[in-house]
């Protein structure tokens, strides 16, 4: 089987791409369709003219280098050239990154960074739940993984079945482990076995489980565990981007966003950094108070906030987004004058639905949002390349003007000819 697989690889391999010196990225052809179910693949579907693809190329080279000693083969396919591949995998945007394991296909929707891509491939290359058999392995997990879930106890029963089901569902988004009570108690304060805990940022939290959970309906247990994992899989104060904000919205909480602006070197002005730190301190000091209702985070790109409020928002600023209704709230006071007490009052007024709400999901709001996004995209295009923008929009407008002019002129000429004929007849 191994010889057959190596031979198959040699068939489909076109060349080793020269994204970077010593790159391990495999440049694949449409012959990949013949062996796509053999082994594990991490593939980037791209088009040579795509600017996003070009920016991802060096990152993809680093990903391949990091996964070189694993069972994951990292490759890329030019779907503008091998269109059959694009049609088979239903590729409609570039780049599309996909992990293929046997007959399973998982599309990657996160940030295209090395720190996000490699953990994703590592998670997907392993079983949904990994076994921890040594005490020292927990220390390694705490060091290498920012967040991970662990099942403690005998691996059977309704709780284990629910945990396994949830782990399969959330495998693209988190690490799931299982260990014995003897190993777990060396690192965590284990009171009940079996139990489920999440470790993040040097603290751990248990899944709230009643004493009579064996009598609870399996469907109810699955639902409550799914909800808990979905909420706990994020850091207490993560950086929010266009790639992960949709996942955060799935928590159905209020998103409390500290809006600041990073420069090209990912630096933040000192006064904006102080504002972000204030919001983070409230999040951490009052975790037990707000965690069930609010998910805190910060935005380094004001464009995301502009899309939410459908207007320009100065930085720094505080923005609260209702993940359920898409309504948003902003404080009346100057953000730079906000104190911790004022922020507490603001959040409490939101929870009690006394704060002024903007936006939403009504038809008029969705219509205006489409207009706002179109205008913003056009402005970005103009600032980026005014000549190209003029050509893209100028040529169609020019042709339309010629067509309209021709129609109008034809009517005028016809009218003139009729007048002349009538005049001649009268003479």
Secondary structure as a PSIPRED ss2 file (coil, helix, strand):
# PSIPRED VFORMAT (PSIPRED V4.0)

   1 X C   1.000  0.000  0.000
   2 X H   0.000  1.000  0.000
   3 X H   0.000  1.000  0.000
   4 X H   0.000  1.000  0.000
   5 X H   0.000  1.000  0.000
   6 X H   0.000  1.000  0.000
   7 X H   0.000  1.000  0.000
   8 X H   0.000  1.000  0.000
   9 X H   0.000  1.000  0.000
  10 X H   0.000  1.000  0.000
  11 X H   0.000  1.000  0.000
  12 X H   0.000  1.000  0.000
  13 X E   0.000  0.000  1.000
  14 X E   0.000  0.000  1.000
  15 X E   0.000  0.000  1.000
  16 X E   0.000  0.000  1.000
  17 X C   1.000  0.000  0.000
  18 X C   1.000  0.000  0.000
  19 X C   1.000  0.000  0.000
  20 X C   1.000  0.000  0.000
  21 X C   1.000  0.000  0.000
  22 X C   1.000  0.000  0.000
  23 X C   1.000  0.000  0.000
  24 X C   1.000  0.000  0.000
  25 X C   1.000  0.000  0.000
  26 X E   0.000  0.000  1.000
  27 X E   0.000  0.000  1.000
  28 X E   0.000  0.000  1.000
  29 X C   1.000  0.000  0.000
  30 X H   0.000  1.000  0.000
  31 X H   0.000  1.000  0.000
  32 X H   0.000  1.000  0.000
  33 X H   0.000  1.000  0.000
  34 X H   0.000  1.000  0.000
  35 X C   1.000  0.000  0.000
  36 X C   1.000  0.000  0.000
  37 X C   1.000  0.000  0.000
  38 X C   1.000  0.000  0.000
  39 X C   1.000  0.000  0.000
  40 X E   0.000  0.000  1.000
  41 X E   0.000  0.000  1.000
  42 X E   0.000  0.000  1.000
  43 X E   0.000  0.000  1.000
  44 X E   0.000  0.000  1.000
  45 X E   0.000  0.000  1.000
  46 X E   0.000  0.000  1.000
  47 X C   1.000  0.000  0.000
  48 X C   1.000  0.000  0.000
  49 X C   1.000  0.000  0.000
  50 X C   1.000  0.000  0.000
  51 X H   0.000  1.000  0.000
  52 X H   0.000  1.000  0.000
  53 X H   0.000  1.000  0.000
  54 X H   0.000  1.000  0.000
  55 X H   0.000  1.000  0.000
  56 X H   0.000  1.000  0.000
  57 X H   0.000  1.000  0.000
  58 X H   0.000  1.000  0.000
  59 X H   0.000  1.000  0.000
  60 X H   0.000  1.000  0.000
  61 X H   0.000  1.000  0.000
  62 X H   0.000  1.000  0.000
  63 X H   0.000  1.000  0.000
  64 X H   0.000  1.000  0.000
  65 X H   0.000  1.000  0.000
  66 X H   0.000  1.000  0.000
  67 X C   1.000  0.000  0.000
  68 X C   1.000  0.000  0.000
  69 X C   1.000  0.000  0.000
  70 X C   1.000  0.000  0.000
  71 X C   1.000  0.000  0.000
  72 X E   0.000  0.000  1.000
  73 X E   0.000  0.000  1.000
  74 X E   0.000  0.000  1.000
  75 X E   0.000  0.000  1.000
  76 X E   0.000  0.000  1.000
  77 X E   0.000  0.000  1.000
  78 X E   0.000  0.000  1.000
  79 X C   1.000  0.000  0.000
  80 X C   1.000  0.000  0.000
  81 X C   1.000  0.000  0.000
  82 X C   1.000  0.000  0.000
  83 X H   0.000  1.000  0.000
  84 X H   0.000  1.000  0.000
  85 X H   0.000  1.000  0.000
  86 X H   0.000  1.000  0.000
  87 X H   0.000  1.000  0.000
  88 X H   0.000  1.000  0.000
  89 X C   1.000  0.000  0.000
  90 X C   1.000  0.000  0.000
  91 X C   1.000  0.000  0.000
  92 X C   1.000  0.000  0.000
  93 X C   1.000  0.000  0.000
  94 X C   1.000  0.000  0.000
  95 X C   1.000  0.000  0.000
  96 X E   0.000  0.000  1.000
  97 X E   0.000  0.000  1.000
  98 X E   0.000  0.000  1.000
  99 X E   0.000  0.000  1.000
 100 X E   0.000  0.000  1.000
 101 X E   0.000  0.000  1.000
 102 X C   1.000  0.000  0.000
 103 X C   1.000  0.000  0.000
 104 X E   0.000  0.000  1.000
 105 X E   0.000  0.000  1.000
 106 X E   0.000  0.000  1.000
 107 X E   0.000  0.000  1.000
 108 X E   0.000  0.000  1.000
 109 X C   1.000  0.000  0.000
 110 X C   1.000  0.000  0.000
 111 X C   1.000  0.000  0.000
 112 X C   1.000  0.000  0.000
 113 X C   1.000  0.000  0.000
 114 X H   0.000  1.000  0.000
 115 X H   0.000  1.000  0.000
 116 X H   0.000  1.000  0.000
 117 X H   0.000  1.000  0.000
 118 X H   0.000  1.000  0.000
 119 X H   0.000  1.000  0.000
 120 X H   0.000  1.000  0.000
 121 X H   0.000  1.000  0.000
 122 X H   0.000  1.000  0.000
 123 X H   0.000  1.000  0.000
 124 X H   0.000  1.000  0.000
 125 X H   0.000  1.000  0.000
 126 X C   1.000  0.000  0.000
 127 X C   1.000  0.000  0.000
 128 X C   1.000  0.000  0.000
 129 X C   1.000  0.000  0.000
 130 X E   0.000  0.000  1.000
 131 X E   0.000  0.000  1.000
 132 X C   1.000  0.000  0.000
 133 X C   1.000  0.000  0.000
 134 X C   1.000  0.000  0.000
 135 X H   0.000  1.000  0.000
 136 X H   0.000  1.000  0.000
 137 X H   0.000  1.000  0.000
 138 X H   0.000  1.000  0.000
 139 X H   0.000  1.000  0.000
 140 X H   0.000  1.000  0.000
 141 X H   0.000  1.000  0.000
 142 X H   0.000  1.000  0.000
 143 X H   0.000  1.000  0.000
 144 X H   0.000  1.000  0.000
 145 X C   1.000  0.000  0.000
 146 X C   1.000  0.000  0.000
 147 X E   0.000  0.000  1.000
 148 X E   0.000  0.000  1.000
 149 X E   0.000  0.000  1.000
 150 X E   0.000  0.000  1.000
 151 X E   0.000  0.000  1.000
 152 X E   0.000  0.000  1.000
 153 X C   1.000  0.000  0.000
 154 X C   1.000  0.000  0.000
 155 X C   1.000  0.000  0.000
 156 X C   1.000  0.000  0.000
 157 X H   0.000  1.000  0.000
 158 X H   0.000  1.000  0.000
 159 X H   0.000  1.000  0.000
 160 X H   0.000  1.000  0.000
 161 X H   0.000  1.000  0.000
 162 X H   0.000  1.000  0.000
 163 X H   0.000  1.000  0.000
 164 X H   0.000  1.000  0.000
 165 X H   0.000  1.000  0.000
 166 X H   0.000  1.000  0.000
 167 X H   0.000  1.000  0.000
 168 X H   0.000  1.000  0.000
 169 X H   0.000  1.000  0.000
 170 X H   0.000  1.000  0.000
 171 X C   1.000  0.000  0.000
 172 X C   1.000  0.000  0.000
 173 X C   1.000  0.000  0.000
 174 X C   1.000  0.000  0.000
 175 X E   0.000  0.000  1.000
 176 X E   0.000  0.000  1.000
 177 X E   0.000  0.000  1.000
 178 X E   0.000  0.000  1.000
 179 X E   0.000  0.000  1.000
 180 X C   1.000  0.000  0.000
 181 X H   0.000  1.000  0.000
 182 X H   0.000  1.000  0.000
 183 X H   0.000  1.000  0.000
 184 X H   0.000  1.000  0.000
 185 X C   1.000  0.000  0.000
 186 X C   1.000  0.000  0.000
 187 X C   1.000  0.000  0.000
 188 X C   1.000  0.000  0.000
 189 X C   1.000  0.000  0.000
 190 X C   1.000  0.000  0.000
 191 X C   1.000  0.000  0.000
 192 X C   1.000  0.000  0.000
 193 X C   1.000  0.000  0.000
 194 X C   1.000  0.000  0.000
 195 X E   0.000  0.000  1.000
 196 X E   0.000  0.000  1.000
 197 X E   0.000  0.000  1.000
 198 X E   0.000  0.000  1.000
 199 X E   0.000  0.000  1.000
 200 X E   0.000  0.000  1.000
 201 X C   1.000  0.000  0.000
 202 X C   1.000  0.000  0.000
 203 X E   0.000  0.000  1.000
 204 X E   0.000  0.000  1.000
 205 X E   0.000  0.000  1.000
 206 X E   0.000  0.000  1.000
 207 X C   1.000  0.000  0.000
 208 X C   1.000  0.000  0.000
 209 X C   1.000  0.000  0.000
 210 X C   1.000  0.000  0.000
 211 X C   1.000  0.000  0.000
 212 X C   1.000  0.000  0.000
 213 X H   0.000  1.000  0.000
 214 X H   0.000  1.000  0.000
 215 X H   0.000  1.000  0.000
 216 X C   1.000  0.000  0.000
 217 X C   1.000  0.000  0.000
 218 X H   0.000  1.000  0.000
 219 X H   0.000  1.000  0.000
 220 X H   0.000  1.000  0.000
 221 X H   0.000  1.000  0.000
 222 X H   0.000  1.000  0.000
 223 X H   0.000  1.000  0.000
 224 X H   0.000  1.000  0.000
 225 X H   0.000  1.000  0.000
 226 X H   0.000  1.000  0.000
 227 X H   0.000  1.000  0.000
 228 X H   0.000  1.000  0.000
 229 X H   0.000  1.000  0.000
 230 X H   0.000  1.000  0.000
 231 X H   0.000  1.000  0.000
 232 X H   0.000  1.000  0.000
 233 X C   1.000  0.000  0.000
 234 X C   1.000  0.000  0.000
 235 X C   1.000  0.000  0.000
 236 X C   1.000  0.000  0.000
 237 X E   0.000  0.000  1.000
 238 X E   0.000  0.000  1.000
 239 X E   0.000  0.000  1.000
 240 X E   0.000  0.000  1.000
 241 X C   1.000  0.000  0.000
 242 X C   1.000  0.000  0.000
 243 X C   1.000  0.000  0.000
 244 X C   1.000  0.000  0.000
 245 X H   0.000  1.000  0.000
 246 X H   0.000  1.000  0.000
 247 X H   0.000  1.000  0.000
 248 X H   0.000  1.000  0.000
 249 X H   0.000  1.000  0.000
 250 X C   1.000  0.000  0.000
 251 X C   1.000  0.000  0.000
 252 X C   1.000  0.000  0.000
 253 X C   1.000  0.000  0.000
 254 X E   0.000  0.000  1.000
 255 X E   0.000  0.000  1.000
 256 X E   0.000  0.000  1.000
 257 X E   0.000  0.000  1.000
 258 X E   0.000  0.000  1.000
 259 X E   0.000  0.000  1.000
 260 X C   1.000  0.000  0.000
 261 X C   1.000  0.000  0.000
 262 X E   0.000  0.000  1.000
 263 X C   1.000  0.000  0.000
 264 X C   1.000  0.000  0.000
 265 X C   1.000  0.000  0.000
 266 X C   1.000  0.000  0.000
 267 X C   1.000  0.000  0.000
 268 X E   0.000  0.000  1.000
 269 X C   1.000  0.000  0.000
 270 X H   0.000  1.000  0.000
 271 X H   0.000  1.000  0.000
 272 X H   0.000  1.000  0.000
 273 X H   0.000  1.000  0.000
 274 X H   0.000  1.000  0.000
 275 X H   0.000  1.000  0.000
 276 X H   0.000  1.000  0.000
 277 X H   0.000  1.000  0.000
 278 X H   0.000  1.000  0.000
 279 X H   0.000  1.000  0.000
 280 X H   0.000  1.000  0.000
 281 X H   0.000  1.000  0.000
 282 X H   0.000  1.000  0.000
 283 X H   0.000  1.000  0.000
 284 X H   0.000  1.000  0.000
 285 X H   0.000  1.000  0.000
 286 X C   1.000  0.000  0.000
 287 X H   0.000  1.000  0.000
 288 X H   0.000  1.000  0.000
 289 X H   0.000  1.000  0.000
 290 X H   0.000  1.000  0.000
 291 X C   1.000  0.000  0.000
 292 X C   1.000  0.000  0.000
 293 X C   1.000  0.000  0.000
 294 X E   0.000  0.000  1.000
 295 X E   0.000  0.000  1.000
 296 X E   0.000  0.000  1.000
 297 X E   0.000  0.000  1.000
 298 X E   0.000  0.000  1.000
 299 X E   0.000  0.000  1.000
 300 X C   1.000  0.000  0.000
 301 X C   1.000  0.000  0.000
 302 X H   0.000  1.000  0.000
 303 X H   0.000  1.000  0.000
 304 X H   0.000  1.000  0.000
 305 X H   0.000  1.000  0.000
 306 X H   0.000  1.000  0.000
 307 X H   0.000  1.000  0.000
 308 X H   0.000  1.000  0.000
 309 X H   0.000  1.000  0.000
 310 X C   1.000  0.000  0.000
 311 X C   1.000  0.000  0.000
 312 X C   1.000  0.000  0.000
 313 X C   1.000  0.000  0.000
 314 X C   1.000  0.000  0.000
 315 X C   1.000  0.000  0.000
 316 X C   1.000  0.000  0.000
 317 X E   0.000  0.000  1.000
 318 X E   0.000  0.000  1.000
 319 X E   0.000  0.000  1.000
 320 X E   0.000  0.000  1.000
 321 X E   0.000  0.000  1.000
 322 X E   0.000  0.000  1.000
 323 X C   1.000  0.000  0.000
 324 X C   1.000  0.000  0.000
 325 X C   1.000  0.000  0.000
 326 X C   1.000  0.000  0.000
 327 X E   0.000  0.000  1.000
 328 X E   0.000  0.000  1.000
 329 X E   0.000  0.000  1.000
 330 X E   0.000  0.000  1.000
 331 X C   1.000  0.000  0.000
 332 X C   1.000  0.000  0.000
 333 X C   1.000  0.000  0.000
 334 X C   1.000  0.000  0.000
 335 X H   0.000  1.000  0.000
 336 X H   0.000  1.000  0.000
 337 X H   0.000  1.000  0.000
 338 X C   1.000  0.000  0.000
 339 X C   1.000  0.000  0.000
 340 X H   0.000  1.000  0.000
 341 X H   0.000  1.000  0.000
 342 X H   0.000  1.000  0.000
 343 X H   0.000  1.000  0.000
 344 X H   0.000  1.000  0.000
 345 X H   0.000  1.000  0.000
 346 X H   0.000  1.000  0.000
 347 X H   0.000  1.000  0.000
 348 X H   0.000  1.000  0.000
 349 X H   0.000  1.000  0.000
 350 X H   0.000  1.000  0.000
 351 X H   0.000  1.000  0.000
 352 X C   1.000  0.000  0.000
 353 X C   1.000  0.000  0.000
 354 X C   1.000  0.000  0.000
 355 X C   1.000  0.000  0.000
 356 X C   1.000  0.000  0.000
 357 X C   1.000  0.000  0.000
 358 X E   0.000  0.000  1.000
 359 X E   0.000  0.000  1.000
 360 X C   1.000  0.000  0.000
 361 X C   1.000  0.000  0.000
 362 X C   1.000  0.000  0.000
 363 X H   0.000  1.000  0.000
 364 X H   0.000  1.000  0.000
 365 X H   0.000  1.000  0.000
 366 X H   0.000  1.000  0.000
 367 X H   0.000  1.000  0.000
 368 X H   0.000  1.000  0.000
 369 X H   0.000  1.000  0.000
 370 X H   0.000  1.000  0.000
 371 X H   0.000  1.000  0.000
 372 X H   0.000  1.000  0.000
 373 X H   0.000  1.000  0.000
 374 X H   0.000  1.000  0.000
 375 X H   0.000  1.000  0.000
 376 X H   0.000  1.000  0.000
 377 X H   0.000  1.000  0.000
 378 X H   0.000  1.000  0.000
 379 X H   0.000  1.000  0.000
 380 X H   0.000  1.000  0.000
 381 X H   0.000  1.000  0.000
 382 X H   0.000  1.000  0.000
 383 X H   0.000  1.000  0.000
 384 X H   0.000  1.000  0.000
 385 X C   1.000  0.000  0.000
 386 X H   0.000  1.000  0.000
 387 X H   0.000  1.000  0.000
 388 X H   0.000  1.000  0.000
 389 X H   0.000  1.000  0.000
 390 X H   0.000  1.000  0.000
 391 X H   0.000  1.000  0.000
 392 X H   0.000  1.000  0.000
 393 X H   0.000  1.000  0.000
 394 X H   0.000  1.000  0.000
 395 X H   0.000  1.000  0.000
 396 X H   0.000  1.000  0.000
 397 X H   0.000  1.000  0.000
 398 X H   0.000  1.000  0.000
 399 X H   0.000  1.000  0.000
 400 X H   0.000  1.000  0.000
 401 X H   0.000  1.000  0.000
 402 X H   0.000  1.000  0.000
 403 X H   0.000  1.000  0.000
 404 X H   0.000  1.000  0.000
 405 X H   0.000  1.000  0.000
 406 X H   0.000  1.000  0.000
 407 X H   0.000  1.000  0.000
 408 X H   0.000  1.000  0.000
 409 X H   0.000  1.000  0.000
 410 X H   0.000  1.000  0.000
 411 X H   0.000  1.000  0.000
 412 X H   0.000  1.000  0.000
 413 X H   0.000  1.000  0.000
 414 X H   0.000  1.000  0.000
 415 X H   0.000  1.000  0.000
 416 X H   0.000  1.000  0.000
 417 X H   0.000  1.000  0.000
 418 X H   0.000  1.000  0.000
 419 X H   0.000  1.000  0.000
 420 X H   0.000  1.000  0.000
 421 X H   0.000  1.000  0.000
 422 X H   0.000  1.000  0.000
 423 X H   0.000  1.000  0.000
 424 X H   0.000  1.000  0.000
 425 X H   0.000  1.000  0.000
 426 X H   0.000  1.000  0.000
 427 X C   1.000  0.000  0.000
